[in-house]
């Protein structure tokens, strides 16, 4: 672990050299693939030629290659055999995306990220007792790839792909058992996980905050207690990712009432492992630069252009929102993952996730991003002693005789006593965070006070179940620039 801390210090000291060497290495390895021959990888001498010749792509653009990979063809995007695919939601042409995961991506990216996470944790907390107990992993499911006539490949949530391929020593310190961890029926899985782990010595938890809460609440229900420390007295760490943690902090503090509990954020997606929270006094994440991923970034004002211009790591600026473009050791070339980040530090490069390129509200020119919404919710909860479970929001359009506004549906573990006060605080915080929103709210010029529906506990769980979206890889859509999610959710609430 100490050796790896030294390796990290090297890419922190020489970030641009590391990234440039990585780009050249990726192109060299993939030069003889079908994609590499098509775009002349062998002849790309510098990053300008790389940008000019290789197009920025979405999942839909790469889908013809991925479809052939899933049918068993090889050497299309990456030279080594691809036998695993990380399944995730969020594509326009199908219910799921299937992201190729090469052996290099498993070993040199995802698992390297896991080892680095432990190295950073132990370096920050040398008194840790984490290794005296089990790590509870809340993962997804996996199955044989039915599209491969030779049945030689598999797909599943990225967490399931990682769990299935863990070395034996890592399996020994993980809970629950593999058969439960990889179950695909989510409600039965939560119940079995609760019953299996309730008597284990769990010292750390890894998972998505939303689904972790569901499990913890079920365990508390079984034990008839209000503190998870009554069940797992040695619990010391929650390693989380996939959704922002800030809106859930208060709820976790009530479920795990300990000032010694440690929370650590990671940025591990189906496409790769990108960042780790490396400081004890900051939620920023260190951008990991030697995981076989070459980074480019699209500035916000270029997002919707047909041929957006990218900037390199040496060209980014503090505080600006960028969409991430990656080229990886699994054959994703200049791939638009859909996430947006902003840099909080340039030496070393640290980031915060600010949202999704498709998840925002800009119906009135307010450009409200997920980060704004989550900070405002957290502030309103703090001031009204509330605990939020889930939320989504979208526009309520201008109509004859009425202004437009934002409409929210919020579920609480502990609801605010004064709903009007909560609404006003949320609105005021949004105005301080977002000058465009504030301008539209001046004298109710274009936007009036938000409408908030305070809904009963379990509403979002029922909605996700109705949509067939239960499970670790499925996240509640926070913001939308239309009423697709809002109307569906409100219709379910009214008819319930």
C-alpha positions in Angstrom: 0.0 0.0 0.0 2.9 2.4 0.8 4.4 1.6 -2.6 1.1 2.5 -4.3 0.9 5.8 -2.4 4.4 6.6 -4.0 3.0 5.7 -7.5 0.1 8.1 -7.0 2.6 10.8 -6.0 4.3 10.3 -9.4 1.2 10.9 -11.5 0.3 13.8 -9.2 3.7 15.3 -10.0 3.8 14.5 -13.7 0.1 14.4 -14.7 0.5 15.5 -18.4 3.4 13.2 -19.1 1.5 10.3 -17.6 -1.6 11.0 -19.7 0.3 11.6 -22.9 2.2 8.4 -22.5 -1.0 6.6 -21.8 -2.7 7.9 -25.0 0.2 6.8 -27.1 0.1 3.4 -25.5 -3.6 2.9 -26.0 -3.4 3.8 -29.7 -0.4 1.5 -30.2 -2.1 -1.5 -28.7 -5.4 -1.0 -30.6 -3.8 0.0 -34.0 -4.6 -3.4 -35.5 -8.2 -3.6 -34.3 -11.0 -2.9 -36.8 -11.6 0.5 -35.2 -7.9 1.3 -35.1 -7.5 0.6 -38.8 -10.6 2.6 -39.7 -9.2 5.7 -38.1 -5.5 5.1 -38.7 -4.3 4.8 -35.1 -0.8 3.9 -36.3 -0.4 7.3 -38.0 -1.7 9.6 -35.2 1.5 11.4 -34.1 0.0 13.9 -31.5 -3.2 14.7 -29.7 -4.2 17.3 -32.3 -4.3 14.6 -35.0 -6.1 12.3 -32.5 -8.8 15.0 -31.9 -9.1 15.8 -35.6 -9.3 12.2 -36.9 -11.1 10.2 -34.2 -14.7 11.3 -33.7 -16.4 11.9 -30.3 -19.0 9.1 -29.9 -22.0 8.1 -27.8 -23.1 4.6 -26.9 -25.4 4.6 -29.9 -22.5 5.3 -32.2 -20.5 2.4 -30.8 -23.5 0.1 -30.5 -22.9 -1.7 -33.9 -19.4 -2.7 -32.7 -20.7 -3.7 -29.2 -23.5 -5.8 -30.7 -20.9 -7.8 -32.7 -18.7 -8.1 -29.6 -21.6 -9.5 -27.7 -22.2 -12.0 -30.5 -18.7 -13.3 -30.0 -16.5 -11.4 -32.5 -13.2 -10.0 -31.2 -10.5 -7.5 -32.1 -13.1 -4.8 -33.0 -12.4 -2.1 -30.5 -9.7 -3.6 -28.3 -7.1 -6.3 -29.2 -7.5 -8.7 -26.3 -10.6 -10.9 -25.7 -13.6 -9.3 -24.2 -15.8 -11.7 -22.2 -17.5 -9.3 -19.8 -20.0 -6.5 -20.3 -21.1 -4.0 -17.7 -24.8 -3.4 -18.0 -26.2 0.0 -17.2 -29.3 2.0 -17.9 -29.7 5.2 -19.9 -29.7 4.6 -23.7 -32.1 5.8 -26.3 -32.2 2.7 -28.5 -32.7 0.0 -25.8 -33.5 -0.5 -22.1 -29.8 -1.1 -21.2 -26.3 -0.3 -22.3 -23.6 -3.0 -22.4 -20.2 -1.6 -21.9 -17.2 -3.9 -22.8 -14.9 -4.8 -19.9 -11.5 -6.1 -21.0 -9.1 -8.0 -18.7 -7.0 -4.8 -18.7 -10.0 -2.7 -17.6 -10.7 -5.2 -14.8 -7.1 -5.4 -13.5 -5.6 -2.0 -14.4 -8.6 0.1 -13.8 -11.4 -1.2 -11.6 -9.3 -3.5 -9.3 -6.5 -1.0 -9.2 -9.0 1.6 -8.1 -10.2 -0.7 -5.3 -6.6 -1.3 -4.1 -5.8 2.4 -4.3 -9.0 3.2 -2.3 -7.7 0.9 0.5 -4.2 2.4 0.3 -5.6 5.9 0.6 -7.9 4.9 3.5 -5.2 3.2 5.5 -2.8 6.1 4.8 -5.4 8.5 6.1 -6.5 6.3 9.0 -3.6 4.2 10.2 -5.6 3.1 13.3 -8.2 1.4 11.2 -9.7 -1.9 12.3 -11.5 -2.5 9.0 -9.6 -5.7 8.2 -10.8 -7.4 11.5 -14.2 -7.9 10.0 -16.2 -8.1 6.7 -16.9 -5.7 3.9 -20.6 -5.7 3.0 -21.0 -5.2 -0.7 -24.3 -4.2 -2.1 -23.9 -5.2 -5.7 -26.0 -6.1 -8.7 -26.6 -9.3 -10.7 -24.9 -11.1 -13.6 -25.8 -13.7 -16.2 -24.6 -15.6 -19.3 -24.7 -13.4 -22.4 -27.5 -15.0 -24.5 -26.4 -13.1 -27.5 -23.1 -15.1 -27.7 -23.9 -18.4 -29.5 -20.8 -19.9 -27.9 -21.9 -18.9 -24.4 -18.4 -17.6 -23.6 -19.3 -14.2 -22.3 -21.3 -12.6 -19.5 -22.9 -9.4 -18.5 -24.2 -7.7 -15.4 -24.1 -4.6 -13.3 -20.5 -3.3 -13.0 -20.5 -4.2 -9.3 -21.5 -7.8 -10.2 -18.8 -8.1 -12.8 -16.3 -7.0 -10.2 -17.6 -9.3 -7.4 -17.7 -12.3 -9.8 -14.1 -11.8 -10.8 -12.6 -11.0 -7.4 -9.6 -13.1 -6.3 -10.2 -15.7 -3.6 -8.6 -13.6 -0.8 -11.0 -10.7 -1.6 -14.0 -13.1 -1.6 -13.0 -14.2 1.9 -13.4 -10.7 3.5 -16.6 -9.9 1.7 -20.2 -10.5 2.6 -22.9 -11.8 1.8 -22.3 -15.1 0.0 -21.8 -15.0 -3.7 -25.2 -16.6 -4.5 -27.0 -13.8 -2.5 -24.8 -11.0 -3.7 -25.5 -11.8 -7.4 -29.3 -12.4 -7.1 -31.3 -10.4 -9.6 -34.7 -10.3 -7.8 -34.1 -7.1 -5.8 -36.7 -7.4 -3.1 -35.9 -11.0 -2.2 -32.2 -10.1 -2.4 -32.6 -7.3 0.2 -34.3 -9.6 2.6 -31.7 -12.4 2.2 -28.9 -9.9 2.5 -30.4 -8.6 5.7 -30.9 -12.0 7.2 -27.4 -13.2 6.1 -25.3 -10.2 7.3 -27.2 -9.3 10.5 -24.9 -11.7 12.5 -21.7 -10.9 10.7 -19.0 -8.6 12.0 -19.4 -5.9 9.4 -16.7 -3.2 9.6 -17.3 -1.5 6.3 -20.0 -1.1 3.6 -19.6 -0.4 -0.1 -22.6 0.6 -2.2 -25.0 3.2 -3.6 -26.5 5.4 -0.8 -30.1 4.9 -1.9 -30.1 1.1 -1.9 -27.8 1.0 1.2 -30.5 2.9 3.1 -33.1 0.3 2.0 -31.0 -2.5 3.4 -30.1 -0.7 6.7 -33.7 0.1 7.4 -34.7 -3.5 6.9 -32.0 -4.7 9.3 -33.1 -2.1 11.9 -36.7 -3.3 11.5 -35.6 -6.9 12.0 -33.6 -6.0 15.1 -36.2 -3.5 16.4 -33.5 -0.8 17.0 -32.8 2.7 15.7 -29.0 2.4 15.4 -27.1 0.2 13.1 -24.3 0.2 15.6 -26.4 -2.0 17.8 -26.1 -4.6 15.0 -22.6 -3.9 13.8 -20.7 -2.2 16.7 -17.4 -2.2 14.8 -18.7 -0.5 11.6 -16.3 2.3 10.7 -16.6 3.1 7.0 -19.1 3.6 4.2 -17.6 3.7 0.8 -20.1 5.1 -1.6 -20.6 6.3 -5.2 -23.0 6.6 -8.1 -25.2 9.4 -6.6 -24.2 12.4 -4.6 -24.0 11.8 -0.9 -24.7 15.3 0.5 -28.5 15.0 0.5 -28.2 11.7 2.4 -25.7 12.7 5.1 -28.3 13.6 7.7 -30.1 10.3 7.2 -26.9 8.2 7.5 -25.9 10.1 10.6 -29.3 9.1 12.2 -29.0 5.5 11.1 -25.3 5.3 12.2 -25.0 7.7 15.1 -21.3 7.9 15.5 -18.8 10.8 15.1 -16.2 8.2 14.3 -18.0 6.9 11.2 -16.0 7.6 8.1 -17.5 8.3 4.7 -15.4 8.0 1.5 -16.6 8.7 -2.0 -15.5 7.0 -5.2 -16.3 7.6 -8.8 -16.5 4.1 -10.3 -18.8 3.8 -13.3 -19.5 1.0 -15.9 -17.0 2.7 -18.2 -14.2 3.0 -15.7 -12.8 4.0 -12.3 -12.2 7.7 -12.3 -11.8 9.2 -8.9 -11.2 8.7 -5.2 -11.8 11.0 -2.2 -8.2 11.2 -0.9 -8.5 13.8 1.9 -10.2 13.5 5.2 -11.4 17.1 5.3 -12.7 17.5 1.8 -15.2 15.7 -0.4 -13.3 16.4 -3.6 -12.0 13.4 -5.5 -8.5 12.9 -6.8 -8.7 12.2 -10.6 -6.8 8.9 -11.1 -4.6 9.3 -14.1 -2.9 5.9 -14.6 -5.8 3.6 -14.9 -5.7 3.1 -18.7 -8.0 6.0 -19.3 -7.1 9.1 -21.4 -9.2 12.1 -20.5 -10.6 15.0 -22.6 -13.2 17.5 -21.6 -16.0 19.4 -23.4 -16.8 22.9 -21.9 -20.4 23.5 -21.1 -21.0 25.9 -24.0 -19.9 23.2 -26.4 -22.1 20.4 -25.1 -24.8 20.6 -27.7 -22.7 21.3 -30.7 -22.6 18.6 -33.4 -18.8 18.6 -33.4 -17.8 19.9 -29.9 -14.3 21.1 -29.2 -12.5 19.4 -26.4 -9.8 20.6 -24.0 -7.0 18.5 -22.5 -6.1 18.1 -18.8 -3.6 20.9 -19.2 -6.3 23.3 -20.5 -9.1 22.9 -17.9 -10.0 25.8 -15.6 -11.2 25.8 -12.0 -14.9 26.0 -11.3 -16.2 25.4 -14.9 -18.5 22.5 -15.8 -17.1 20.0 -18.3 -18.5 16.9 -19.9 -16.1 14.0 -19.7 -14.7 12.2 -22.8 -12.7 9.1 -22.3 -10.5 6.7 -24.3 -9.9 3.4 -22.5 -8.2 0.1 -22.3 -11.5 -1.6 -23.0 -11.9 0.1 -26.4 -14.1 3.1 -25.8 -12.6 5.8 -28.0 -13.4 9.4 -27.3 -16.5 8.2 -25.6 -19.0 10.7 -24.1 -20.0 9.1 -20.8 -22.7 11.6 -20.0 -21.4 12.9 -16.7 -20.3 16.4 -15.9 -17.6 17.5 -13.5 -15.9 20.6 -12.3 -12.3 20.9 -11.2 -11.8 22.1 -7.6 -8.0 21.9 -7.8 -5.4 21.8 -10.6 -2.4 20.7 -8.6 -3.2 17.9 -8.0 -6.3 17.5 -10.3 -9.3 17.1 -8.0 -12.9 17.0 -9.2 -16.5 17.1 -8.0 -19.3 15.5 -10.0 -21.7 18.2 -11.0 -24.4 16.2 -12.9 -25.3 14.6 -16.2 -25.3 16.2 -19.6 -28.9 15.1 -20.1 -30.1 15.7 -16.5 -30.7 19.4 -15.9 -33.5 22.0 -16.1 -33.1 24.7 -18.6 -36.8 25.3 -19.7 -36.5 29.0 -18.9 -32.8 29.7 -19.4 -31.9 28.9 -15.8 -29.4 26.1 -16.5 -30.0 24.3 -13.2 -27.7 21.4 -12.7 -27.9 18.4 -10.3 -25.2 19.8 -8.0 -27.3 23.0 -7.4 -30.4 20.9 -6.6 -28.6 18.6 -4.2 -26.9 21.5 -2.3 -30.3 23.3 -2.0 -32.1 20.2 -0.7 -29.3 19.6 1.8 -29.5 23.2 3.1 -33.3 23.1 3.4 -33.1 19.8 5.3 -30.4 21.2 7.6 -32.5 24.3 8.5 -35.8 22.4 9.0 -34.4 19.3 10.7 -35.6 17.1 7.9 -34.1 13.9 6.3 -34.5 13.4 2.6 -34.9 10.0 1.0 -35.3 10.8 -2.7 -36.4 13.5 -5.1 -36.9 14.4 -8.7 -37.8 17.7 -10.3 -38.7 19.2 -13.7 -40.3 22.3 -15.2 -43.9 23.5 -14.9 -44.3 25.3 -18.2 -45.7 28.8 -18.7 -49.5 28.9 -19.2 -52.0 31.6 -19.9 -52.4 33.6 -16.7 -49.6 31.9 -14.7 -45.8 31.9 -14.5 -43.6 28.9 -15.0 -41.8 27.3 -12.1 -40.0 24.2 -11.1 -42.0 21.3 -9.7 -40.5 18.9 -7.2 -41.4 15.6 -5.7 -39.6 14.9 -2.5 -39.8 11.9 -0.2 -38.5 12.2 3.4 -37.4 9.8 6.1 -38.2 12.7 8.4 -40.4 15.4 6.9 -40.1 19.1 7.7 -42.7 20.4 10.1 -43.1 23.6 8.1 -43.4 22.8 4.4 -43.6 26.4 3.4 -40.4 27.2 5.2 -38.7 24.3 3.5 -39.8 25.5 0.1 -38.6 29.0 0.7 -35.2 27.9 2.0 -34.7 25.6 -1.0 -35.6 28.4 -3.4 -33.4 31.0 -1.6 -30.4 28.6 -1.7 -30.9 27.9 -5.5 -30.9 31.7 -6.0 -27.5 32.0 -4.2 -26.0 29.0 -6.1 -27.2 29.8 -9.6 -27.3 33.4 -11.0 -29.4 32.4 -14.0 -32.1 30.9 -11.8 -31.9 34.0 -9.6 -32.4 36.3 -12.5 -35.5 34.4 -13.7 -36.9 34.6 -10.1 -36.5 38.4 -9.8 -40.0 39.7 -9.0 -41.3 36.3 -10.3 -40.4 37.6 -13.7 -40.1 34.2 -15.5 -40.2 31.8 -12.6 -42.4 31.7 -9.5 -41.7 29.9 -6.2 -41.2 26.1 -6.7 -44.1 23.7 -6.2 -43.1 20.8 -3.9 -45.0 17.6 -3.4 -44.1 16.1 -0.1 -44.8 12.4 -0.6 -44.9 9.5 1.8 -42.0 7.1 2.5 -41.8 4.3 -0.1 -43.1 6.4 -3.0 -39.9 6.3 -5.1 -39.3 2.7 -4.3 -42.8 1.9 -5.7 -42.2 4.1 -8.7 -38.9 2.5 -9.5 -40.5 -1.0 -9.1 -43.3 0.0 -11.5 -40.8 1.0 -14.1 -38.7 -2.2 -13.7 -35.8 -0.1 -12.3 -35.1 -1.7 -9.0 -31.4 -2.5 -8.4 -28.0 -1.0 -7.8 -27.4 0.2 -11.3 -30.7 2.1 -11.5 -30.8 5.6 -10.1 -33.7 8.0 -9.6 -33.5 10.7 -12.3 -32.9 13.9 -10.3 -33.7 16.5 -12.9 -35.3 16.5 -16.3 -35.8 19.3 -18.9 -39.3 17.9 -19.6 -42.1 16.4 -17.6 -41.6 12.7 -18.6 -40.6 11.5 -15.1 -42.7 14.0 -13.2 -46.0 13.2 -14.9 -45.5 9.5 -14.6 -44.7 9.8 -10.9 -47.5 12.2 -10.1 -50.0 10.0 -12.0 -49.0 7.0 -9.8 -49.3 9.1 -6.6 -52.8 10.3 -7.6 -54.0 6.8 -8.6 -52.6 5.2 -5.4 
